[in-house]
């Protein structure tokens, strides 16, 4: 008889753990994983509500459990972890493996299965305005291109935008970590680049693609200054990376929500994507 109680929901498996998580229980968990990886779901939540002890010999099986499901794009979280065990988990270096969360709702938000309205509102207020201001001033003043900015919205799961070139930069601060992406269709990028230089360009080359990084650097730098000077974010300096190809799909490593800032130009739309999670 299994020492675990399993509740399966759409996109979520909740595993209620026994009072004592010893090596036998951990190895039983690995047997369950062998079945789960055949048809993985988005989130596996380990419910520690009844757990009073975790044997150190169970650490390695938990790491294998995490790695096996991570390879299949699944998110593993621990919920209802009592304070004494949270200290043990942190001291044992298992924070990133067990990913402790307050409750199932919190775990679902982190896995991108649910949006917490309060977090979304706070995210908008603290991060979006500096980036919106920076996008507008950079593109209109530095790139000499009139734009209109639409209302920010949450990015839908598996949503795709017609991106041919993108600048991506990581964000590390005292409050959030994540990434910001500037995503252009080729026609829009070439319009902006031509306006920057005052001469017409009809194709993206290695020489012209650097402009995507320069634009993102200016946007990030302006937003960073506002976040640090007025909101005490302590955003760190970062270097953008350029990705180029037809119909790119920008994938953010952060498991937090991704917000899209849509921007319209005379040549069509481009968008800014911001995906962060609390540190």
VODODO-971563 format. One record per residue: z, x, y of N, C-alpha, C, O in turn; residue in three letters. Coordinates in steps of 0.05 Angstrom, whole numbers, plus 5000, padded with zeros to 4 digits. Layout:
ZXYZXYZXYZXYAla;...
This chain:
500050174976500050005000500050185025501550375027Unk;498350115045498150275069500650255086501950045088Unk;501350485098503650485117502750385144504450355162Unk;500150355148499050265174498349965173497549865152Unk;498549835195497549565198495149575217495249685239Unk;492849465208490349495223489549225234489449025220Unk;488949225260487848985273485149065285484849245301Unk;483048925276480348985285479448765305479548525299Unk;478548855328477548685349474748785357474049005349Unk;473248625372470648725381470848985397472248995418Unk;469649195387469649465399472349605399472549825410Unk;474349485385477049615385478349585358478149375345Unk;479549805349481249795325484049885334484450095345Unk;486049705329488749775336490249845310490249685291Unk;491450075309492750175285495750195291496650365306Unk;497250005279500150005283501450205264501250175240Unk;502650405276503750635260506550575249508050425261Unk;507250705227509950675215512050815231511450965250Unk;514550765224516850885238516751195238517251325258Unk;516051305214515951595211513051685207511851605187Unk;512051845225509351945222509552225209509752425223Unk;509552225183509752485169506952565159504952425166Unk;506752775145504152885136502752685118500252665118Unk;504252535101503052335084501652125100499352045093Unk;502952025121501751825138499351925152497251795155Unk;499552175162497252295176494852325158492552285167Unk;495252405133493052445115491852165107489452145102Unk;493551965106492451695101490651615124488651475120Unk;491451705148489751645171487051765168485051645176Unk;486952015158484352145154482551995134480151985137Unk;483851885114482351725094481051475108478851395101Unk;482551355126481551135141479151215159477151075161Unk;479351455170477251555188474651585172472451535183Unk;474751665147472351705131470751445130468351445128Unk;472151215130470850955130469950875158467750765161Unk;471550945178470950865205468451005215466850875230Unk;468051255209465751405220463051295209460951355220Unk;463151135187460751015177459750795196457350745198Unk;461550675210460850465230462950465252464650285253Unk;462950675269465050705289464950495311462850395318Unk;467250435323467450265346468150435370468650675367Unk;468250315394468650465418471450585421471850815429Unk;473450425414476250505418477950475394477950275380Unk;479550685388481550685367484250725381484750935392Unk;485950515380488550525393490750555373491150385356Unk;492250775374494550825357497050705370497950815390Unk;498050495358500450365370502950495359503650475335Unk;504450635377506850785369509350625375511550745377Unk;509150365378511550195385513850235366516150235374Unk;513250275340515350295320516050585313518050645299Unk;514450775323514751055315517251175328517651155352Unk;518851305311521251445321521051745317522451895332Unk;519551835298519252125292516352195286514852045273Unk;515552435295512952545288513452815277514452995290Unk;512652855252513053115239510853305249508553225251Unk;511653555255509753745266507453805247505353885255Unk;507953765221505753825201503653605203501453635191Unk;504153395218502153185222500253245245498253105250Unk;500853455261499253515284496353575277494453465290Unk;495853745257493153815250491553575241489253545250Unk;492553415223491053175215490352995239488152875240Unk;492152975259491552825283489252945298487552805309Unk;489153205300487053345314484353295300482353245313Unk;484353305273481953245258481052965262478652905263Unk;482952775263482352495268480952465295478952325297Unk;482052595315480852575342478052695343476252575353Unk;477652925331475053065331472952905316470652885325Unk;473752795293471752645277470652405292468252345290Unk;472452255306471552015320470152085346468351945355Unk;471052305359469752385384466852455380465152395397Unk;466252575357463452635351461652395350459252415353Unk;462852165344461351915342461551745368460951505368Unk;462451865389462651735415464951535418464951365435Unk;466951565400469251385401471451505418471651745421Unk;473151335428475451425445477951355430478351135420Unk;479751555428482351525415484551525435484651705452Unk;486351335434488551325452491151245438491051115417Unk;493351325449496051255438497351065458497351115482Unk;498350845448499650645465502550605457503350655434Unk;504150515476507050455471508550695460510150675442Unk;508050935471509351175463511951215478511951225503Unk;514151225464516751255477517051525491515651715483Unk;518751545511518851775528519552035512518352245517Unk;521452015493522152255478519852365462519552605460Unk;518252185450515852275435513652365454512152545447Unk;513552255478511552345497512052635505510152785508Unk;514552705507515252985513514553165490513553385494Unk;514953075465514253235442511253265440510253485434Unk;509753055445506853065445505753265465503953425460Unk;506953255489506053435510506753725504505153905508Unk;509153775493510054045486508354155463507854395462Unk;507353975446505754065423502754095430501154155412Unk;502054045455499254075463497453855453495053895450Unk;498653615447497053405436496253185456495252975449Unk;496753245482496153045503493152965502492552725502Unk;491353155500488553095500487652975474485552835473Unk;489153015452488452905426489352615424487752445416Unk;491852565431492852295428492452125453492651875452Unk;491952245476491252105501493151875506492251645505Unk;495751925511497651705515496851515538496151605559Unk;497051255533496551045553498850845552500250825532Unk;499250705574501450525577501350305556503250245542Unk;498950175553498649955535495649925528494050095536Unk;495049715512492249685503490349645526488149745526Unk;491149485546489449435569488749705583486449745591Unk;490749875586490450135599488450305583486750435594Unk;488750295556486950445539484050345541482150495541Unk;483750075543481149955545479750035571477350065572Unk;481350045593480250135618479250425616477050485626Unk;480850595604480050875601477650915584476051095588Unk;477350735564475050755546472550615558470450625546Unk;472850495581470550365594469950095584467849985588Unk;471949975569471549705558472549485576472049245571Unk;474049565596475249365613475649485641476149725644Unk;475349325661475749415688478349305699478749065699Unk;479949485709482449405721481949355751481349545765Unk;482249115760481549045788483049205808481949295828Unk;485549255803487149405822486149685824485949795846Unk;485449805802484350075802481750085816481150275831Unk;480049885812477449875825477749855855476249995870Unk;479549695865480049665893481049925905480050005927Unk;482850055892483950305902481750525902481550685920Unk;480150525881477950715879476050675902475250875915Unk;475350435909473550375931474750475957473350615973Unk;477250415962478550485987478750785991478250886013Unk;479550925971480151205974477751395971477751605983Unk;475851315955473651495950470951415961469451575971Unk;470351155960467651075966466851105996464651196002Unk;468651036014467951046042467251326051465151356065Unk;468651536044467851806052465051886041463552016054Unk;464451796016461851866005459651696018457451796022Unk;460151446023458151276037457451396064455151416071Unk;459551476079459151586105457551846103455751906119Unk;458152006083456852266079453952236071452252386081Unk;453352036054450651986046448951906070446752006074Unk;450051726086448551626109447951846129445651876138Unk;449951996137449552206157447752426147446152536162Unk;448052506121446452726110443552646108441852806116Unk;442952416097440152346093438852276119436452346123Unk;440252136137438952056162438752286182436752306196Unk;440752456183440752676203439452926192437653036204Unk;440453016169439453266158436753236146435053426147Unk;436153006133433652966119431752786136429552736127Unk;432552706159430852556178429552316164427152256167Unk;431152166148430151936133431951696137434351716131Unk;430951476147432551236151433151106124431451086107Unk;435651026120436450896095438150656101439150616123Unk;438350486081440250266082441850276056440750316034Unk;444450246059446250276036447250006027448349846043Unk;446949946001447749695990450749695983452149895987Unk;451649465973454449445965455049605939453549575920Unk;457149765939457849905914458449705892459449485897Unk;457849785867458349615844459049785820458450025820Unk;460249665801460849805776458349845760456649665758Unk;458050075748455650125731456049985704458150005692Unk;453949845696454049695671453849895647452550095650Unk;455049825624454849995600451850025593450349825592Unk;451050275587448250335579446250275600443850255594Unk;447150235625445250185647443550435652444550665651Unk;441050395658439250625664437850585691437150355698Unk;437550805705436150795731433850995728434051205715Unk;431550925741429151095739429551355753428751385777Unk;430751555740431451805752429552025742429252065718Unk;428352175761426652395753427952665760427352875749Unk;429752655780431252905787434052815797434252615811Unk;436052965789438752895797440353145802440053355789Unk;442053125822444053335827446753235818447553005825Unk;448153395802450753305791452853515798452353755795Unk;455153425808457253605815459953505804460453265805Unk;461553685795464153595784466153565807465953685828Unk;468153395802470253345822472953395809473653275789Unk;474453575821477153635812478953625836478553755856Unk;481053465834482953435856485753375845486153365821Unk;487653345863490353285855490753005845492752935833Unk;488752825850488952545843486952455822487552305804Unk;484452565824482352475805480752715795480652935808Unk;479552685772477552875763475152715753475452485744Unk;472752835755470452685746467852815756467753065757Unk;465952655764463352765773461952575792462452335792Unk;460252695808458552545827455652625822455052855819Unk;453952425821451052475816449352345837449952125846Unk;447352495846445352395865442752365849441552565841Unk;441852115845439652055826437251955841437351755855Unk;434952095838432552035852430151975833429752125814Unk;428651765839425851755828424251965843424952035865Unk;422052065831420552275842419452205870419452365888Unk;418351955873417151885898419151885921418551965944Unk;421651795916423651795936424552075944424852145967Unk;424952235923425752515928423652665945424352815963Unk;421152625938418952765953418752665982418152826000Unk;419352415987419352316014421552456030421052556052Unk;423952466019426252586033425752886037426252986058Unk;424653016016424153306019422053356040422253546056Unk;419853196040417753226060418853186088418153336107Unk;420652986091421852936118423653166127423853226150Unk;424953286107426753516114425153746125426053876145Unk;422853806113421354036121419153976142418054156155Unk;418653716146416553636165413753696155411953736171Unk;413453706129410853746116410653596090412753556077Unk;408353506083407953336059408153486033406953706031Unk;409553376014409653495987409153265967410153045970Unk;407553325946406753115928407753155899407252985882Unk;409153375894410153415867412753585868413253735887Unk;414453535848416953685847416453945832415453945810Unk;417254165845416954425833419754555832421654445842Unk;419854795820422454935820423355005848425755015854Unk;421455045866422155105894423354865908425254885922Unk;422054625903423054385917425554265905427054135918Unk;425954305879428254175866430954275876432954135874Unk;430954515888433554615899434554435921436954425927Unk;432754275934433554095955435553885945437253795961Unk;435253805920437153605910439953715910441953575916Unk;440253965902442854095903443854135931446254105936Unk;442054205949442954245977443953975989445953976003Unk;442453765984443353505994446053425983447753335998Unk;446353465957448953385944451153565955453453465959Unk;450553815960452653995971453553895998455953906004Unk;451653816015452353716041453953456040455953426054Unk;453153276022454553026019457353076008459352966019Unk;457553235987460153295975461953435995464353375997Unk;460853626010462453776029463553606051465953636059Unk;461953416061462953246082465053056072467153016084Unk;464552936048466552746036469152896029471352796033Unk;468753146019471053306011472853366035475353346033Unk;471653426058473253486082474853236090477153266097Unk;473653006089475152756097477352696077479552626085Unk;476752726051478752666031481152866032483452786029Unk;480553116038482653316040484253296066486753316066Unk;482853256088484153266114485853016120487853026133Unk;484852786110486152536117487552396094489152216099Unk;486852466070487952326047489452516027490452426007Unk;489552776034491052966018490252975989491952975971Unk;487652975984486652975956486553255944486653285919Unk;486353465960486153735950483653765931483853875910Unk;481353655940478953675925478053965925477954095946Unk;477354065901476554345898473554395903471954205900Unk;472954635911470154705915468654695888469854775867Unk;466154605888464654595863461754655869460754635891Unk;460254735848457454805850455754595836456354535812Unk;453754485849452154275836450254385816449354615818Unk;449554225796447554295776445154105780445653865787Unk;442754195775440354035778439253975751438854155734Unk;438653715745437353645721434753495728434653345748Unk;432653555713430053455720428453375695428653505675Unk;427053155697425453055674424752765679425652645698Unk;423152655662422252375665424352185653425252225631Unk;425051985669426851775659429451885649430351825627Unk;430752055666433252175658435451955656435351755670Unk;437352005639439751835638442152015644442852195629Unk;443451965667445752115675448252015660448951785663Unk;449452195645451852135630454252275641454252525642Unk;456252135650458652255661460652305639461152135622Unk;461852545640463852615619466452465623467952415604Unk;467052385648469452235653469351965638467151835637Unk;471551875627471751615613472551395632472851165624Unk;472951465658473651265677471251095685469051145676Unk;471750905703469550735712467550895728468251095741Unk;465050815727462950935743462150725764461550495757Unk;462050815789461250635811458550735821458050975825Unk;456750545826454050605836453950525866454650295873Unk;452950705882452450645910449350635913448150845913Unk;448150405915445250385917444250445945445550355965Unk;442050595947440950665973437950605973436550665954Unk;437050485995434250415998432850586019433950626041Unk;430450686013428750836032426050696034425450506019Unk;424350796052421650686054420050726028418150576023Unk;420750936013419250995988420550865964419450885942Unk;422750725967424150595945427050675943428050805962Unk;428450605922431350655920432050915907430551035891Unk;434451015914435751215898438651135897439450935910Unk;440351275882443151185880444951425876444251635866Unk;447451375885449651565881451451445860452251215862Unk;452251605841454051515820456651685821456551925823Unk;458851545821461451685822463151585798463651345796Unk;463951765781465551695758468051875757467752125755Unk;470351755760472851915760474951775743474751545737Unk;477051925737479451815725481851955736481752195743Unk;484151825737486551955748487352195731487052195707Unk;488452395745489352635730492252595721493452765709Unk;
